[in-house]
Amino acid sequence: MIPFYIGSFSTFCLVVASSHAYAQKADPAVFLRHSSNLYSDAVPVKAFEDDLRGIAEPHPGGHALTFNRMEVGVAYRGFELAHFLREDYVFDFSADTMDLVYRDKNKIPIPDGKVYDVYLKAQHIKTEGWRVGYNLGFLQNSSVRLSLNYFDAEDLLYGSLQGQVTVEDGDINGGNLNVLYHYHEDYLLNRKRIQMASGAGYSFDVEADIRLADGWRIQLDLYDLLGRIHWDAAPYTQADVASTTTYYDSDGYARRDPMMVGIESYKNFTQSLPVHYQMSLTKQILGPWSVVYTLEKYDRVEFDRAFLSYRIAEDWELLSGYDFTMEAVWFALQAEVISLQVATDDWSLIDSQALVLRLAGRLNF
């Protein structure tokens, strides 16, 4: 079974790391943006690092994801050129799938006579590349930034596993699974001597910040528009798998030899990037005080947030708020020269299922 592995992104999670100061600047500047986001609705973040061992029973849920990006760049007369690193993991799964993995990792008997509906969809994005952007200042205190991202990609993982398995005497005794996935390493069927695929891709971003009359402000960020990664000679497996033979390894864990009918081969493959957008609506209510509502969507998960903002000086504001999806408390300091936001649902970080950090800085010359 494909492992629920989310690498080393178990310390912080983050949403988007842009400071929304888009006004065109004539002076040259350097800037840094870092964003890291991790969210799991079934188990704590740390559980993935521990391979789901030694944890409490998972909560009902079906998503685990992390999306992370860091870029360093220069800006001059509205133009921007930045070098970036990005890594995302996205997992969608059924409650039965999480339950099976949890029981297997913790040596907990599986209930007899149950038919498990198995579903797992996995996607990994690991890229390094360049962003070219231009800021359009078309109204006072309002503008739009357009960006083109071009990048190289590695560590391909994209596909799904679905079907049913049956249980007898506390063990999986049969079932049928349909597999279609592309990979750089075969986690599921241990295919040997795989030739690595090479990938390259592109995407477009549109980030708008519109200030209206009577204290209203609208921000709309659309990321990875038309985003694609084109892989040459990508390894893939398309098969029907039946798990029938069971044995136990030296550690006492159950292992199953699958019977497979299908294809293991190579082909050119295009990977579509997940949907990612964020919309914010701000209303000034009294002097320096404002209220903010934000909706962000990444892949299939929507994050609803509400904030209270206090402007402590021109271009400096403090925000506190709550993410209703993550059940996380947010704190932020935002300005043109620096922006810092942190959030989590558990400040001890031990049982946290959501972690947020974002940082942005700009130095004008």
C-alpha positions in Angstrom: 0.0 0.0 0.0 1.3 3.4 -0.9 2.7 4.9 2.4 1.2 8.1 3.8 4.5 9.9 3.7 4.8 13.6 3.9 8.5 13.9 4.3 10.0 16.4 6.7 7.1 18.9 6.6 5.9 18.1 10.0 7.1 21.2 11.8 5.3 24.0 10.1 2.4 24.5 7.7 1.4 27.5 5.7 -0.9 28.9 3.3 0.2 31.7 1.0 3.2 34.0 1.6 2.6 37.1 -0.4 2.5 40.6 1.1 -0.3 42.3 -0.8 1.6 45.5 -1.6 1.4 45.5 -5.3 1.9 49.2 -6.0 4.5 49.7 -8.7 7.8 50.8 -7.3 10.5 52.7 -9.4 13.3 51.9 -6.9 15.1 48.6 -7.1 14.4 46.1 -4.4 15.1 42.5 -3.2 12.5 40.3 -1.6 12.0 37.0 0.1 8.8 35.0 0.4 8.4 31.8 2.3 5.3 29.8 2.8 4.6 26.4 4.3 1.3 24.8 5.0 0.3 21.4 6.5 -3.2 20.1 7.3 -4.6 16.7 8.2 -8.2 16.1 9.2 -7.7 12.5 10.3 -4.6 12.3 12.5 -2.0 14.7 14.0 0.7 16.1 11.8 3.4 14.2 13.8 1.7 10.9 13.1 2.9 10.9 9.5 6.5 11.3 10.6 6.0 8.3 13.0 4.4 6.2 10.2 1.1 6.3 12.0 2.5 4.1 14.9 1.6 4.7 18.5 -1.3 7.2 17.9 -4.9 7.3 19.0 -7.6 6.1 16.6 -7.9 8.4 13.6 -10.7 11.0 13.4 -13.2 10.8 10.5 -11.5 12.5 7.6 -10.3 12.1 4.1 -7.5 14.7 3.4 -3.9 15.3 4.2 -1.9 17.9 2.4 1.1 20.2 2.5 2.1 23.0 0.1 5.3 24.8 0.5 7.2 27.4 -1.5 10.2 29.7 -1.0 11.4 32.4 -3.4 14.1 35.0 -3.5 14.0 37.7 -6.1 14.6 41.3 -7.3 12.2 43.9 -8.5 12.6 47.1 -10.6 10.0 49.4 -12.2 7.2 46.9 -11.8 9.1 43.9 -13.1 10.1 40.9 -10.8 12.4 38.0 -11.3 12.5 35.3 -8.6 14.1 31.9 -8.1 11.8 29.5 -6.2 11.7 26.0 -4.6 8.4 24.2 -4.1 7.2 20.9 -2.7 3.7 19.8 -2.2 2.0 16.5 -1.1 -1.7 15.9 -1.5 -3.5 12.8 -0.3 -7.2 12.1 -0.5 -8.4 8.9 1.1 -11.5 7.0 2.4 -12.0 6.5 6.1 -11.7 2.7 5.5 -8.3 3.2 3.9 -7.0 5.2 6.9 -8.5 2.6 9.3 -6.7 -0.3 7.5 -3.3 1.5 7.5 -3.7 2.5 11.2 -4.6 -1.1 12.3 -1.7 -2.6 10.2 0.9 -0.2 11.6 -0.2 -0.7 15.2 -0.9 -4.5 15.1 -4.6 -4.0 15.9 -6.9 -6.8 14.7 -9.1 -6.0 11.8 -12.8 -6.7 12.4 -14.0 -9.9 10.7 -16.7 -10.0 8.0 -16.2 -6.4 7.0 -15.8 -5.2 3.4 -13.5 -2.3 3.3 -13.9 0.4 0.6 -10.4 1.4 -0.3 -9.6 4.7 -2.0 -6.3 6.6 -2.1 -5.3 9.4 -4.5 -1.8 10.8 -4.1 0.1 13.6 -5.8 3.6 14.9 -5.2 5.0 18.2 -6.7 8.7 19.0 -6.3 10.0 21.8 -8.5 12.7 24.4 -8.8 12.5 27.2 -11.3 12.0 30.9 -12.1 9.1 33.3 -11.8 8.8 36.4 -14.0 6.2 38.9 -12.9 4.9 42.4 -13.7 2.8 44.7 -11.5 0.1 46.7 -13.2 -0.9 49.8 -11.2 -4.2 50.9 -12.8 -5.9 52.6 -9.9 -4.7 54.6 -6.9 -3.7 52.0 -4.2 -4.9 49.2 -6.4 -3.1 46.9 -8.8 -2.7 43.5 -10.4 0.4 41.3 -10.5 0.8 38.8 -13.4 3.4 36.1 -13.2 4.7 33.2 -15.3 6.4 30.3 -13.6 8.7 27.9 -15.4 10.3 25.0 -13.6 12.0 21.6 -13.6 10.4 18.8 -11.7 11.5 15.6 -10.0 10.3 12.8 -7.7 7.1 12.0 -9.7 4.1 10.6 -7.8 0.6 10.9 -9.2 -2.2 8.4 -9.2 -4.9 6.4 -7.4 -5.7 3.1 -5.8 -9.3 2.0 -5.3 -11.4 -1.1 -4.8 -12.5 -3.4 -2.0 -10.9 -5.9 0.3 -12.5 -8.5 2.6 -11.5 -9.6 6.1 -11.5 -13.1 7.7 -10.0 -14.2 11.0 -8.7 -10.7 11.6 -6.7 -10.6 8.3 -7.3 -9.5 4.7 -8.1 -12.6 2.8 -9.0 -11.2 -0.6 -10.3 -8.4 -2.6 -9.7 -6.5 -5.8 -7.9 -3.2 -6.2 -7.5 -1.0 -9.4 -4.2 0.8 -9.6 -3.2 3.6 -12.0 -0.3 5.7 -10.9 3.0 7.3 -12.2 6.0 7.3 -10.0 9.8 7.6 -9.6 9.8 4.8 -7.0 7.2 2.0 -6.9 5.9 2.1 -3.3 3.1 -0.3 -4.0 4.4 -3.2 -6.0 8.2 -2.8 -5.6 9.0 -2.6 -9.3 12.7 -2.9 -9.8 15.2 -1.2 -12.1 13.1 1.9 -12.8 14.4 4.5 -15.2 13.9 8.0 -13.7 11.6 10.4 -15.6 12.5 14.0 -16.4 9.8 16.7 -16.0 9.4 20.4 -16.8 6.4 22.6 -16.4 4.8 26.0 -16.3 1.9 27.9 -14.6 0.4 31.4 -14.4 -0.5 33.5 -11.4 -2.9 36.5 -11.1 -2.9 38.4 -7.9 -5.3 41.4 -7.6 -5.7 43.9 -4.8 -8.6 46.3 -5.3 -9.4 49.1 -2.9 -13.0 50.5 -3.2 -14.9 53.3 -1.6 -16.3 53.3 1.9 -13.5 51.2 3.3 -14.0 48.1 1.2 -11.1 46.1 -0.2 -11.1 42.9 -2.4 -8.1 40.6 -2.9 -8.2 37.8 -5.4 -5.2 35.5 -5.9 -5.3 32.8 -8.6 -2.3 30.4 -8.5 -1.2 27.7 -10.9 -3.6 28.7 -13.7 -3.1 26.2 -16.6 -0.4 24.6 -14.4 1.1 21.5 -16.0 4.2 19.3 -15.6 5.2 17.4 -18.7 7.1 14.1 -18.0 9.1 12.3 -20.6 9.1 8.5 -20.3 7.4 8.4 -16.9 7.2 5.0 -15.2 3.7 3.9 -14.6 1.6 0.9 -13.5 -2.0 0.2 -14.5 -3.3 -3.0 -13.0 -5.8 -5.0 -11.1 -4.3 -6.3 -7.9 -5.6 -9.2 -5.7 -4.1 -9.6 -2.2 -4.2 -13.3 -1.3 -1.0 -14.5 0.2 0.0 -13.3 3.7 3.3 -13.7 5.6 4.9 -12.1 8.6 8.2 -10.3 8.6 10.9 -10.5 11.4 9.2 -7.6 13.3 5.9 -9.4 13.3 4.2 -7.2 10.8 1.8 -8.7 8.3 2.9 -8.5 4.7 1.0 -9.5 1.6 2.2 -10.7 -1.7 -0.2 -9.3 -4.4 -1.2 -11.0 -7.6 -1.3 -8.5 -10.4 -2.7 -8.4 -13.9 -1.7 -5.3 -15.8 1.0 -3.2 -17.3 4.3 -1.8 -16.0 5.8 0.4 -18.6 6.8 4.0 -19.5 4.9 6.8 -21.3 4.9 10.5 -21.7 2.6 12.0 -19.1 1.1 15.4 -18.2 0.5 16.1 -14.5 -2.1 18.9 -13.8 -1.4 21.1 -10.8 -4.0 21.3 -8.0 -6.6 24.1 -8.0 -5.3 26.9 -5.7 -7.0 30.3 -5.1 -7.6 32.7 -2.3 -10.3 35.4 -2.0 -10.4 38.1 0.8 -13.0 40.7 1.5 -12.1 43.5 4.0 -14.3 46.2 5.5 -13.1 49.1 7.6 -15.6 49.4 10.5 -14.3 52.0 12.9 -11.1 54.1 12.6 -8.1 51.7 12.4 -10.3 48.6 12.9 -11.4 46.3 10.1 -13.0 42.9 9.6 -11.7 40.4 7.1 -13.2 37.2 5.6 -10.9 34.9 3.6 -11.7 31.8 1.6 -8.8 29.7 0.3 -9.1 26.5 -1.7 -6.2 24.1 -2.4 -7.1 20.9 -4.3 -10.4 19.7 -2.8 -10.0 21.4 0.6 -11.6 24.8 1.4 -10.3 26.9 4.3 -12.7 29.5 5.8 -11.2 32.3 7.9 -12.3 35.4 9.7 -10.0 38.1 11.1 -10.1 41.3 13.1 -7.5 43.8 11.9 -6.0 46.8 13.7 -3.9 49.4 11.8 -1.1 50.5 14.2 0.6 52.8 11.6 0.5 53.5 7.9 1.2 50.2 6.1 1.5 48.3 9.5 -1.4 46.2 10.8 -2.0 43.5 13.4 -4.4 40.7 12.7 -5.9 37.9 14.8 -8.4 35.4 13.5 -9.7 31.8 13.3 -9.7 29.2 10.5 -12.9 27.3 10.8 -11.7 24.4 8.7 -8.4 23.9 10.5 -9.9 24.9 13.8 -6.7 27.0 14.2 -6.1 30.4 15.8 -4.1 32.9 13.6 -1.9 35.8 14.5 -0.2 38.1 12.0 1.9 41.3 11.6 1.7 42.7 8.1 3.6 45.5 6.5 5.3 46.2 3.1 8.8 45.6 4.5 7.9 42.5 6.5 5.0 40.1 7.0 4.7 37.3 9.5 1.8 34.9 10.1 1.6 31.9 12.4 -1.3 29.6 13.2 -2.1 26.2 14.7 -4.9 24.3 16.3 -2.6 23.1 19.2 0.1 25.5 20.4 1.9 22.6 22.1 2.3 21.2 18.6 2.1 17.6 20.0 -1.4 16.8 18.7 -1.6 19.6 16.1 -3.4 18.8 12.9 -2.8 22.2 11.3 0.4 24.2 11.4 1.0 27.6 9.6 4.0 29.8 9.1 4.4 32.5 6.5 7.1 35.1 6.1 7.8 37.8 3.6 10.3 40.7 3.5 11.2 43.4 1.0 14.2 45.8 1.0 14.0 48.9 -1.2 17.2 50.6 -2.4 
